[in-house]
Amino acid sequence: MNRPTTSLQRALALPALLLACAGAWAADSAPAPHITAVKAAHMLDVRSGAMVDQAVVLIADDRITAAGSKLAIPSGAQVIDLGDKTLLPGLIDMHTHLTGNPEDAGYASVAISVPRATLTGARNALRTLNAGFTTVRNVGAEGYADIGLRDAINAGDVPGPRISASGPPLSISGGHCDDTMHAPEYKIQAEGVADGVDEVIKRTRQIIKYGADVIKVCATGGVLSFGDDPRASQYTLEEMKAIVGEAHRLGRKVAAHAHGGEGIRLAVLAGVDSIEHGSYIDDEDIKLMKEHKTWLVPTLYLGDWLIENAEAIKLPKPLLEKAKVVLPAARRNVAHAIQQGVPVALGTDSAVYPHGLNGREFAVYVKLGMTPLQAIRSGTVNASQLLGWSDRVGSIEAGKFADMIAVSGDPLKDITELERVQWVMKGGAVVR
């Protein structure tokens, strides 16, 4: 026998009914995803190395939903037919300086304000994106300019690649990432300068506070800096451990500028995630990096460009003299590291050479012993793994962002095809 419904029961049931109706209305009124189908004669599966013919990639809004050969295209989908082109995932550069230019080396940089550098970064971000690099890691910018640029790109204010940004790099006083161009009376230091364990912990926290995705630390001297030696270590092991420990505790990876000497070994023993440059890497470094699964991010094409154009950009003589020694050594030593199986993620140090030429790094790796597929992986799946973004970028697979490029030929036969990218998509939108 049914009991009569009381007024209280009716009152309690009404809100639930309204919520259910509202939920159903919202589901019915939600806009359907925009479906895009990209067709191409070929598509490189960067994981297996297989070339997929008659490729179709299905995209819902900004994400890939399926990729393969001869996939059925849903009715009403927007179709982009690239004809005889070859599809690849968007490329990744793990060592950029978007807010700088080659002509800024040495004393020329003194006159450049942070606002000017940020606007320069917006221009260079577009050049980088048009070159097929849909993701970059920017490792070093004063004034947190790269973080502001990252946020502007994410908001859709300016076009550019996805950016993992470091903000100002950590440096000892007078180190490679400190200002050594002013007279003592000016008392000028770079923003990331910190000495001693307590200071480096505080500075690491501060840089993360202001939005850094990754921590950049200068573990040795450099080439384009006055008064230091690329083979001389800068931070002590205790300081390095403090930086890495704090960064990792707060969920950030650490990239260490390190050319050689004790600097590479101390950085690896401290637990950094990547060694940038590695110009004087030796067998002991190689052994340690393989044991600790530390990535090497070589930056090699710049050696060709910088020495050829040193006079045009008015590179100061002391810096050119260092470059002529360090950069050829880097090719020999990195070639040995590649042969010994050190894990490599592609980086370019763009700003030491003009932005937009990033794709020329691949051919250098092939000359030093990589296969074309290994070189391509260094700038796709390897780089995404080092970033910690394997779930987002680095391959053409369901669930990833629809970041893709197309080239005319077969990059497995001619790696220089990646220097001539014909078409670029980022997040499902064609940008070139």
Secondary structure as the mmCIF struct_conf table of DSSP 4:
data_model
#
loop_
_struct_conf.conf_type_id
_struct_conf.id
_struct_conf.beg_label_comp_id
_struct_conf.beg_label_asym_id
_struct_conf.beg_label_seq_id
_struct_conf.end_label_comp_id
_struct_conf.end_label_asym_id
_struct_conf.end_label_seq_id
HELX_LH_PP_P HELX_LH_PP_P1 ASN A 2 THR A 6
HELX_RH_AL_P HELX_RH_AL_P1 SER A 7 SER A 29
BEND BEND1 ALA A 30 ALA A 30
HELX_LH_PP_P HELX_LH_PP_P2 PRO A 31 HIS A 34
STRN STRN1 ILE A 35 LEU A 44
TURN_TY1_P TURN_TY1_P1 VAL A 46 SER A 48
HELX_LH_PP_P HELX_LH_PP_P3 ALA A 50 ALA A 50
STRN STRN2 MET A 51 ALA A 60
TURN_TY1_P TURN_TY1_P2 ASP A 61 ASP A 62
STRN STRN3 ARG A 63 SER A 69
BEND BEND2 LYS A 70 LYS A 70
HELX_LH_PP_P HELX_LH_PP_P4 LEU A 71 PRO A 74
TURN_TY1_P TURN_TY1_P3 SER A 75 GLY A 76
STRN STRN4 GLN A 78 ASP A 81
TURN_TY1_P TURN_TY1_P4 GLY A 83 ASP A 84
STRN STRN5 THR A 86 PRO A 89
HELX_LH_PP_P HELX_LH_PP_P5 GLY A 90 GLY A 90
STRN STRN6 LEU A 91 THR A 96
TURN_TY1_P TURN_TY1_P5 LEU A 98 THR A 99
HELX_RH_3T_P HELX_RH_3T_P1 PRO A 102 ASP A 104
TURN_TY1_P TURN_TY1_P6 ALA A 105 ALA A 105
HELX_RH_3T_P HELX_RH_3T_P2 GLY A 106 ALA A 111
HELX_RH_AL_P HELX_RH_AL_P2 VAL A 114 ASN A 130
TURN_TY1_P TURN_TY1_P7 ALA A 131 GLY A 132
STRN STRN7 PHE A 133 ASN A 138
HELX_RH_3T_P HELX_RH_3T_P3 GLU A 142 TYR A 144
HELX_RH_AL_P HELX_RH_AL_P3 ALA A 145 ASN A 154
TURN_TY1_P TURN_TY1_P8 ALA A 155 GLY A 156
BEND BEND3 ASP A 157 VAL A 158
STRN STRN8 ARG A 162 ALA A 165
BEND BEND4 PRO A 168 PRO A 168
HELX_LH_PP_P HELX_LH_PP_P6 PRO A 169 PRO A 169
STRN STRN9 LEU A 170 SER A 171
TURN_TY1_P TURN_TY1_P9 SER A 173 GLY A 174
BEND BEND5 GLY A 175 GLY A 175
TURN_TY1_P TURN_TY1_P10 HIS A 176 CYS A 177
BEND BEND6 ASP A 178 ASP A 178
BEND BEND7 MET A 181 HIS A 182
HELX_RH_3T_P HELX_RH_3T_P4 PRO A 184 TYR A 186
TURN_TY1_P TURN_TY1_P11 GLU A 191 GLY A 192
STRN STRN10 VAL A 193 VAL A 193
BEND BEND8 GLY A 196 GLY A 196
HELX_RH_AL_P HELX_RH_AL_P4 VAL A 197 LYS A 209
TURN_TY1_P TURN_TY1_P12 TYR A 210 GLY A 211
BEND BEND9 ASP A 213 ASP A 213
STRN STRN11 VAL A 214 CYS A 218
STRN STRN12 THR A 220 THR A 220
BEND BEND10 VAL A 223 SER A 225
TURN_TY1_P TURN_TY1_P13 PHE A 226 GLY A 227
TURN_TY1_P TURN_TY1_P14 PRO A 230 ARG A 231
BEND BEND11 ALA A 232 ALA A 232
STRN STRN13 SER A 233 SER A 233
BEND BEND12 TYR A 235 TYR A 235
HELX_RH_AL_P HELX_RH_AL_P5 LEU A 237 ARG A 249
TURN_TY1_P TURN_TY1_P15 LEU A 250 GLY A 251
STRN STRN14 LYS A 253 ALA A 258
BEND BEND13 GLY A 260 GLY A 260
TURN_TY1_P TURN_TY1_P16 GLY A 261 GLY A 261
HELX_RH_AL_P HELX_RH_AL_P6 GLU A 262 ALA A 270
TURN_TY1_P TURN_TY1_P17 GLY A 271 GLY A 271
BEND BEND14 ASP A 273 ASP A 273
STRN STRN15 SER A 274 HIS A 277
TURN_TY1_P TURN_TY1_P18 SER A 279 TYR A 280
HELX_RH_AL_P HELX_RH_AL_P7 ASP A 283 HIS A 292
TURN_TY1_P TURN_TY1_P19 LYS A 293 LYS A 293
STRN STRN16 TRP A 295 VAL A 297
HELX_RH_AL_P HELX_RH_AL_P8 TYR A 301 ASN A 309
TURN_TY1_P TURN_TY1_P20 ALA A 310 LYS A 314
HELX_RH_AL_P HELX_RH_AL_P9 LYS A 317 GLN A 339
TURN_TY1_P TURN_TY1_P21 GLN A 340 GLY A 341
STRN STRN17 VAL A 344 VAL A 344
STRN STRN18 SER A 350 SER A 350
TURN_TY1_P TURN_TY1_P22 ALA A 351 ALA A 351
BEND BEND15 VAL A 352 TYR A 353
TURN_TY1_P TURN_TY1_P23 HIS A 355 GLY A 356
TURN_TY1_P TURN_TY1_P24 ASN A 358 GLY A 359
HELX_RH_AL_P HELX_RH_AL_P10 ARG A 360 LYS A 367
TURN_TY1_P TURN_TY1_P25 LEU A 368 GLY A 369
HELX_RH_AL_P HELX_RH_AL_P11 PRO A 372 SER A 378
TURN_TY1_P TURN_TY1_P26 GLY A 379 THR A 380
HELX_RH_AL_P HELX_RH_AL_P12 VAL A 381 LEU A 387
TURN_TY1_P TURN_TY1_P27 GLY A 388 GLY A 388
TURN_TY1_P TURN_TY1_P28 SER A 390 ARG A 392
BEND BEND16 VAL A 393 SER A 395
TURN_TY1_P TURN_TY1_P29 ALA A 398 GLY A 399
BEND BEND17 LYS A 400 LYS A 400
STRN STRN19 PHE A 401 PHE A 401
STRN STRN20 MET A 404 VAL A 407
BEND BEND18 SER A 408 GLY A 409
TURN_TY1_P TURN_TY1_P30 PRO A 411 LYS A 413
HELX_RH_3T_P HELX_RH_3T_P5 ILE A 415 GLU A 419
BEND BEND19 ARG A 420 ARG A 420
STRN STRN21 TRP A 423 LYS A 426
TURN_TY1_P TURN_TY1_P31 GLY A 427 GLY A 428
STRN STRN22 ALA A 429 VAL A 430
#
